[in-house]
Amino acid sequence: MRIAIIEPYYGGSHKAWADGYRGHSVHDVVLFTHEARFWKWRMHGSYVTLAAEFRAHVTDQGAFDVILASDMLHLPAFLGAIGDAKGHAVVALYMHENQMTYPLSPRDSVDESYAMINWGSMTVADAVFFNSRYHHEVWFAGIEALLRRFPDYRHSAALPSVRAKSEILSIGVDLARLDGAQPLEFGAPLVLWNQRWDFDKGPEEFATAMVDAAETHDFRIALAGEVIGEIPAFTSLQERLADRLVHVGFAEEHVYASLLTGADIVISTATQEFFGIAVTEAMYAAAFPLLPDDLVYPERIPSIFHDRCLYQRGALAAKVSWALDNLSEARSIGAALRPLMAGFDWSHIAPEYDRRLQEIPGPLSSGRDARDT
């Protein structure tokens, strides 16, 4: 098959998803992308320029069998703009996140137009894929409530059909690249933060817990992850626990792999997480996870380990203290979770994408099967 991935926000987890699938699929996967910036403009306007690129490619190299669009695309507008260049392609929408339940930054106010772009895209797709069951559930609970607020024509007939064509399809993670990494050792347990430095990842809660735990325990801290902007809580943490910090800021790939492999504990304090690539990477490296008892995390951790690995908001410092006091048990749990994470490697996930995309009902479904050799 020939598959077109349309990704207006080609960076971070979106880029990792597109590149990962293209690199592991047995099919011919072509990317149509814009840079990962100006997300609001991407959702409103990227369809015009991406459609022009798509049409030119089809004219030059032939039609596609599948269009796989990211949630950052205004899909109805894109399909209208490509016109006959769509051909007989089936259309799938991949939901990394959604703009209805994503927490607002301090700079933003509620604007339901972005959630409606997500919703409109779902209505025109032949298949909708969510990256976790949690994401699927929270979206449909929210969209039903949102549509009820409109004065008439509330899309009541569309909701069941969109539900019927919606499925869970995990994102893949390039975990194999971590195999063989040499751990960094610091003579004390290592606590790792490997999240994006942004408001929705809860850096204040992490910094507070580290300061509290440092009063009674010896450990080291690695602050890794993509740095979006200055985080006052992390600036304060660097001042108060300077002697504990072994890494601060973005980590190059070889350093990041060694930090993951050397970490005893990985912590998330996120206020939004629909999948959790960074935590999955750390758990694959056998770090003991301390995660909020909400969002996607109860889905990621087997129930037998919920009591140890999941914490209630505001109770993180006590969980950190338990893990440091019981490091042998924490490490054993981390080791037990590692093989469960291995299933998210692209070597396992890409064949599932290949199969699911091939099975999407469409006018040429049997033709796609026949050409898949």
CORNOR-V195570 format. One record per backbone hydrogen bond with DSSP energy under -1.0 kcal/mol. NH is the residue of the N-H (numbers start at 0). CO is the residue of the C=O. E is the energy in kcal/mol with one decimal. If there is no record, write none. Layout:
# CORNOR-V195570
nh=NH co=CO e=E
nh=NH co=CO e=E
This chain:
# CORNOR-V195570
nh=2 co=27 e=-3.0
nh=3 co=65 e=-2.8
nh=4 co=29 e=-2.9
nh=5 co=67 e=-2.4
nh=6 co=31 e=-2.7
nh=9 co=33 e=-2.5
nh=10 co=8 e=-1.7
nh=13 co=10 e=-1.3
nh=14 co=10 e=-1.1
nh=15 co=11 e=-2.3
nh=16 co=12 e=-2.1
nh=17 co=13 e=-2.3
nh=18 co=14 e=-3.0
nh=19 co=15 e=-2.3
nh=20 co=16 e=-2.4
nh=21 co=17 e=-2.3
nh=22 co=18 e=-2.4
nh=23 co=19 e=-1.0
nh=24 co=20 e=-2.0
nh=27 co=0 e=-2.2
nh=29 co=2 e=-2.9
nh=31 co=4 e=-2.6
nh=33 co=6 e=-1.3
nh=36 co=34 e=-1.8
nh=41 co=37 e=-2.4
nh=42 co=38 e=-2.1
nh=43 co=39 e=-1.9
nh=44 co=40 e=-3.5
nh=45 co=41 e=-1.6
nh=47 co=44 e=-1.3
nh=49 co=45 e=-2.6
nh=50 co=46 e=-2.0
nh=51 co=47 e=-1.6
nh=52 co=48 e=-2.0
nh=53 co=49 e=-2.5
nh=54 co=50 e=-2.8
nh=55 co=51 e=-2.1
nh=56 co=52 e=-2.2
nh=57 co=53 e=-2.5
nh=58 co=54 e=-2.4
nh=59 co=55 e=-1.9
nh=60 co=56 e=-3.5
nh=61 co=57 e=-2.0
nh=64 co=1 e=-2.7
nh=65 co=1 e=-1.9
nh=66 co=89 e=-2.8
nh=67 co=3 e=-3.5
nh=68 co=91 e=-3.0
nh=69 co=5 e=-2.4
nh=70 co=93 e=-1.2
nh=72 co=69 e=-1.8
nh=74 co=72 e=-1.6
nh=77 co=73 e=-2.2
nh=78 co=74 e=-2.7
nh=79 co=75 e=-1.9
nh=80 co=76 e=-2.1
nh=81 co=77 e=-1.9
nh=82 co=78 e=-1.1
nh=84 co=81 e=-2.2
nh=85 co=82 e=-1.7
nh=86 co=83 e=-1.3
nh=88 co=85 e=-1.8
nh=89 co=64 e=-2.2
nh=91 co=66 e=-3.2
nh=92 co=126 e=-2.3
nh=93 co=68 e=-3.3
nh=94 co=128 e=-3.3
nh=95 co=93 e=-1.0
nh=107 co=104 e=-1.8
nh=113 co=110 e=-1.1
nh=115 co=111 e=-2.0
nh=116 co=112 e=-1.4
nh=117 co=113 e=-1.9
nh=118 co=114 e=-2.4
nh=119 co=115 e=-3.0
nh=120 co=116 e=-2.3
nh=121 co=117 e=-1.8
nh=122 co=118 e=-1.8
nh=123 co=119 e=-1.1
nh=124 co=120 e=-1.1
nh=125 co=90 e=-2.6
nh=126 co=90 e=-1.4
nh=127 co=164 e=-2.4
nh=128 co=92 e=-3.1
nh=129 co=166 e=-2.8
nh=130 co=94 e=-1.3
nh=135 co=131 e=-1.9
nh=136 co=132 e=-2.6
nh=137 co=133 e=-2.7
nh=138 co=134 e=-2.2
nh=139 co=135 e=-2.0
nh=140 co=136 e=-1.9
nh=141 co=137 e=-1.8
nh=142 co=138 e=-3.0
nh=143 co=139 e=-1.6
nh=144 co=140 e=-1.2
nh=145 co=141 e=-2.3
nh=146 co=142 e=-2.8
nh=147 co=143 e=-1.5
nh=148 co=145 e=-1.3
nh=149 co=146 e=-1.3
nh=158 co=154 e=-1.4
nh=161 co=157 e=-2.5
nh=162 co=158 e=-2.5
nh=163 co=159 e=-2.3
nh=164 co=160 e=-1.3
nh=165 co=162 e=-1.4
nh=166 co=127 e=-2.5
nh=168 co=129 e=-3.1
nh=172 co=343 e=-2.4
nh=174 co=172 e=-2.1
nh=177 co=174 e=-2.2
nh=178 co=175 e=-1.3
nh=180 co=177 e=-1.9
nh=183 co=257 e=-1.5
nh=190 co=219 e=-3.1
nh=191 co=264 e=-3.2
nh=192 co=221 e=-2.7
nh=196 co=225 e=-3.6
nh=197 co=195 e=-1.7
nh=200 co=197 e=-1.7
nh=201 co=198 e=-1.4
nh=205 co=201 e=-1.5
nh=206 co=202 e=-2.7
nh=207 co=203 e=-2.3
nh=208 co=204 e=-2.1
nh=209 co=205 e=-2.3
nh=210 co=206 e=-2.2
nh=211 co=207 e=-2.2
nh=212 co=208 e=-2.8
nh=213 co=209 e=-2.1
nh=214 co=211 e=-1.1
nh=215 co=212 e=-1.4
nh=216 co=212 e=-1.4
nh=219 co=188 e=-3.2
nh=220 co=243 e=-2.6
nh=221 co=190 e=-2.4
nh=222 co=246 e=-3.2
nh=223 co=192 e=-3.2
nh=234 co=230 e=-2.2
nh=235 co=231 e=-2.5
nh=236 co=232 e=-1.9
nh=237 co=233 e=-2.4
nh=238 co=234 e=-1.4
nh=239 co=235 e=-2.4
nh=240 co=236 e=-2.8
nh=243 co=240 e=-1.8
nh=245 co=220 e=-2.7
nh=248 co=222 e=-2.2
nh=255 co=251 e=-3.2
nh=256 co=252 e=-2.5
nh=257 co=253 e=-1.5
nh=258 co=254 e=-2.4
nh=259 co=255 e=-2.6
nh=260 co=256 e=-2.3
nh=261 co=257 e=-1.8
nh=262 co=258 e=-1.1
nh=263 co=189 e=-2.1
nh=264 co=189 e=-2.1
nh=265 co=287 e=-2.4
nh=266 co=191 e=-2.2
nh=267 co=289 e=-2.1
nh=270 co=199 e=-3.2
nh=271 co=199 e=-1.1
nh=279 co=275 e=-2.0
nh=280 co=276 e=-2.4
nh=281 co=277 e=-2.1
nh=282 co=278 e=-2.7
nh=283 co=279 e=-2.1
nh=284 co=280 e=-1.4
nh=285 co=282 e=-1.7
nh=286 co=281 e=-2.3
nh=287 co=263 e=-2.6
nh=289 co=265 e=-2.5
nh=290 co=308 e=-2.9
nh=292 co=310 e=-2.2
nh=293 co=291 e=-1.6
nh=296 co=293 e=-1.2
nh=299 co=295 e=-1.2
nh=300 co=296 e=-1.9
nh=304 co=301 e=-2.2
nh=305 co=302 e=-1.3
nh=308 co=304 e=-2.7
nh=309 co=305 e=-2.4
nh=310 co=290 e=-2.3
nh=314 co=311 e=-2.4
nh=318 co=314 e=-1.3
nh=319 co=315 e=-2.5
nh=320 co=316 e=-2.4
nh=321 co=317 e=-2.1
nh=322 co=318 e=-2.4
nh=323 co=319 e=-2.3
nh=324 co=320 e=-2.3
nh=325 co=321 e=-1.7
nh=329 co=325 e=-2.5
nh=330 co=326 e=-2.8
nh=331 co=327 e=-1.8
nh=332 co=328 e=-2.2
nh=333 co=329 e=-2.4
nh=334 co=330 e=-2.3
nh=335 co=331 e=-1.9
nh=336 co=332 e=-1.9
nh=337 co=333 e=-1.3
nh=340 co=336 e=-1.4
nh=341 co=337 e=-1.3
nh=343 co=340 e=-2.5
nh=344 co=341 e=-1.7
nh=345 co=172 e=-1.2
nh=347 co=344 e=-2.1
nh=348 co=344 e=-2.0
nh=349 co=345 e=-2.6
nh=352 co=348 e=-1.9
nh=353 co=349 e=-2.7
nh=354 co=350 e=-2.2
nh=355 co=351 e=-2.8
nh=356 co=352 e=-2.9
nh=357 co=353 e=-1.6
nh=358 co=354 e=-1.4
nh=364 co=361 e=-1.6
nh=367 co=363 e=-2.6
nh=368 co=364 e=-1.9
nh=369 co=365 e=-2.1
nh=370 co=366 e=-2.0
nh=372 co=370 e=-1.7
